[in-house]
Amino acid sequence: MNQDLNAALLDVRRAYRLLANYQKRQFDLLSYIRGKLDAIPYYQDYAFPRQGDLRGLENQANAGLRFLPFLDITAIWLRHQNQENFWDNHMPGDLMFGAWVQSDTGFDKYQGMYTEESVEVSKSVLVLSVVICDQQNDTPGNWYIKVWNPLPYPEDGKVGASETVPGYRVYAKRINFAELADQASVDSAIEKWRKDAATALSVPLI
């Protein structure tokens, strides 16, 4: 067998095992953070929808990317006040969290491709955001369609709002995964993020 090809296939097998362990750890981390935020699972957003059909993939340049469903995954969580139909009926103080796993900042999910940023200089970060409902919504609609999709992301560490989504504000700040080495560091980072978010949004607590 071609030795170069054999070595490349060995790298692939190692990468698959490493990726499986990495993704499992990330799911564990997201679950832990969701618990710290006292939120419940709601939805998820993918850079590429999970592929269910193999037909035609040989003609798609991004076919390899389409089978990396964890790539730039966003977990979306809610904290509500036990009202009925909480996913549509938003009350002041209700929160929607977004945990965007950017495993490689050199990947542009909006363009669906890698940038010129090399692996050596790119980072792995968690962009943690929170959307707060400031006023009762007059026209019920679910959090994802009514608020999440049309509300633009703010700059890192800033608060954003939009006239197209009145009554809601969003705060986002990224956390470098390299800073989340153990439970103590995760607890510290999330506590700091909660305080920063509360200060930025002028609320007592997030």
C-alpha positions as CSV (number, residue, x, y, z in Angstrom):
1,M,0.0,0.0,0.0
2,N,1.1,3.5,-0.7
3,Q,2.8,4.6,2.5
4,D,1.8,8.3,2.2
5,L,-1.8,7.3,1.8
6,N,-1.6,4.9,4.7
7,A,-0.2,7.7,6.9
8,A,-3.0,10.0,5.7
9,L,-5.7,7.5,6.5
10,L,-4.1,7.0,9.9
11,D,-4.4,10.7,10.6
12,V,-8.1,10.6,9.5
13,R,-8.8,7.7,12.0
14,R,-7.1,9.6,14.8
15,A,-9.0,12.8,13.9
16,Y,-12.4,11.0,14.0
17,R,-11.7,9.6,17.5
18,L,-10.4,13.0,18.7
19,L,-13.4,14.8,17.2
20,A,-15.9,12.4,18.8
21,N,-14.3,13.0,22.2
22,Y,-14.2,16.7,21.7
23,Q,-17.8,16.9,20.7
24,K,-19.0,14.8,23.6
25,R,-17.0,17.1,26.0
26,Q,-18.7,20.1,24.4
27,F,-22.1,18.7,24.8
28,D,-21.3,18.0,28.5
29,L,-20.0,21.6,28.8
30,L,-23.1,23.1,27.2
31,S,-25.4,21.1,29.5
32,Y,-23.5,22.3,32.5
33,I,-23.6,25.9,31.4
34,R,-27.3,25.7,30.7
35,G,-27.8,24.4,34.2
36,K,-25.8,27.3,35.6
37,L,-28.0,29.7,33.8
38,D,-31.2,28.0,35.0
39,A,-32.4,27.7,31.4
40,I,-34.2,25.0,29.5
41,P,-33.4,23.6,26.0
42,Y,-35.4,25.2,23.2
43,Y,-33.8,25.0,19.7
44,Q,-30.5,24.7,17.8
45,D,-29.0,26.3,14.8
46,Y,-26.5,24.8,12.4
47,A,-24.1,26.3,9.9
48,F,-25.3,23.5,7.6
49,P,-28.5,21.6,8.1
50,R,-27.9,18.0,8.9
51,Q,-27.7,16.1,5.7
52,G,-30.3,13.3,5.2
53,D,-29.6,12.4,1.6
54,L,-26.4,11.5,-0.1
55,R,-27.6,12.1,-3.6
56,G,-25.7,14.9,-5.5
57,L,-23.1,15.4,-2.8
58,E,-20.4,14.5,-5.2
59,N,-21.2,17.6,-7.1
60,Q,-21.1,19.9,-4.0
61,A,-17.8,21.5,-3.1
62,N,-18.9,21.8,0.5
63,A,-20.0,18.2,0.8
64,G,-17.4,17.5,3.5
65,L,-18.5,20.5,5.5
66,R,-22.1,19.4,5.3
67,F,-21.3,16.3,7.3
68,L,-19.8,18.2,10.1
69,P,-23.1,19.2,11.8
70,F,-21.4,20.3,15.0
71,L,-19.5,22.9,13.0
72,D,-20.5,26.3,14.4
73,I,-23.5,24.8,16.2
74,T,-25.6,27.1,18.4
75,A,-27.7,25.8,21.3
76,I,-30.6,28.1,22.1
77,W,-32.1,28.0,25.6
78,L,-34.9,29.8,27.4
79,R,-35.7,31.1,30.9
80,H,-39.3,32.0,31.4
81,Q,-41.7,32.7,34.3
82,N,-43.9,29.6,34.0
83,Q,-46.5,31.3,31.8
84,E,-48.6,29.3,29.4
85,N,-47.2,29.0,25.8
86,F,-43.9,30.6,27.0
87,W,-42.3,30.0,23.6
88,D,-44.8,32.5,22.1
89,N,-45.9,34.5,25.1
90,H,-42.9,36.5,26.1
91,M,-43.0,38.5,29.4
92,P,-40.7,41.3,30.5
93,G,-37.7,39.7,32.1
94,D,-37.9,36.5,30.0
95,L,-34.5,35.5,28.5
96,M,-33.2,33.6,25.5
97,F,-29.6,32.4,25.6
98,G,-27.5,31.4,22.7
99,A,-24.4,29.3,23.1
100,W,-22.5,29.5,19.8
101,V,-19.6,27.0,19.6
102,Q,-17.0,28.4,17.3
103,S,-14.6,25.5,17.1
104,D,-12.5,27.4,14.5
105,T,-12.8,31.2,14.2
106,G,-11.2,30.8,10.8
107,F,-14.6,29.4,9.5
108,D,-17.1,31.9,8.3
109,K,-20.5,30.4,8.9
110,Y,-22.3,33.2,7.0
111,Q,-20.2,32.5,3.9
112,G,-20.1,28.8,4.5
113,M,-16.4,28.5,4.0
114,Y,-13.0,28.9,5.6
115,T,-11.3,32.2,5.5
116,E,-7.6,32.9,4.9
117,E,-7.0,32.8,8.7
118,S,-4.7,29.9,9.4
119,V,-5.4,27.2,12.0
120,E,-2.4,28.4,13.9
121,V,-3.8,31.9,14.5
122,S,-7.5,31.0,14.7
123,K,-9.1,30.3,18.0
124,S,-11.8,28.1,19.6
125,V,-14.4,30.2,21.4
126,L,-17.8,30.1,22.9
127,V,-19.9,33.1,22.0
128,L,-22.5,33.3,24.8
129,S,-25.4,35.7,24.2
130,V,-28.6,36.6,26.0
131,V,-31.7,38.3,24.6
132,I,-34.0,40.0,27.1
133,C,-37.6,40.8,26.7
134,D,-38.2,44.4,27.9
135,Q,-41.9,44.6,27.2
136,Q,-44.9,42.4,26.6
137,N,-45.2,41.4,23.0
138,D,-48.5,42.4,21.4
139,T,-48.3,39.9,18.6
140,P,-47.3,36.5,19.8
141,G,-44.6,34.6,17.9
142,N,-42.0,32.1,18.8
143,W,-38.6,33.2,20.1
144,Y,-36.7,31.8,17.2
145,I,-38.6,33.2,14.3
146,K,-39.9,36.5,15.9
147,V,-36.7,37.4,17.8
148,W,-33.6,35.3,17.2
149,N,-33.5,35.4,13.4
150,P,-34.2,39.1,12.8
151,L,-32.2,40.5,15.8
152,P,-28.6,41.2,14.7
153,Y,-25.6,40.1,16.7
154,P,-24.0,43.0,18.6
155,E,-20.2,43.6,18.7
156,D,-18.4,41.5,21.3
157,G,-19.2,42.8,24.8
158,K,-21.9,45.2,23.5
159,V,-25.7,45.5,23.7
160,G,-27.6,45.5,20.4
161,A,-31.2,46.2,19.5
162,S,-33.2,46.7,16.3
163,E,-36.2,48.7,15.3
164,T,-37.5,45.6,13.5
165,V,-37.6,43.8,16.9
166,P,-38.9,46.4,19.4
167,G,-38.9,45.5,23.0
168,Y,-35.9,43.2,22.9
169,R,-32.1,43.7,23.5
170,V,-29.2,41.3,23.1
171,Y,-25.8,41.1,24.7
172,A,-23.0,38.8,23.5
173,K,-19.5,38.1,24.6
174,R,-17.1,35.4,23.6
175,I,-15.2,33.1,26.0
176,N,-12.0,31.4,24.8
177,F,-12.3,27.7,25.3
178,A,-8.7,27.6,26.4
179,E,-9.8,29.4,29.6
180,L,-12.3,26.6,30.4
181,A,-9.9,23.9,31.6
182,D,-11.9,22.6,34.6
183,Q,-15.1,23.1,36.6
184,A,-13.6,26.0,38.6
185,S,-12.6,27.9,35.5
186,V,-15.9,27.3,33.9
187,D,-17.8,28.5,37.0
188,S,-15.6,31.6,37.2
189,A,-16.0,32.4,33.5
190,I,-19.8,32.0,33.5
191,E,-20.1,34.0,36.7
192,K,-18.1,36.9,35.2
193,W,-20.2,36.7,32.0
194,R,-23.4,36.9,34.0
195,K,-22.2,39.9,35.9
196,D,-21.0,41.6,32.7
197,A,-24.3,40.9,30.9
198,A,-26.4,42.2,33.8
199,T,-24.3,45.4,34.0
200,A,-24.5,45.9,30.2
201,L,-28.3,45.3,30.1
202,S,-28.9,47.4,33.3
203,V,-30.7,44.5,35.2
204,P,-30.0,43.2,38.6
205,L,-29.1,39.6,37.6
206,I,-28.8,37.4,34.6
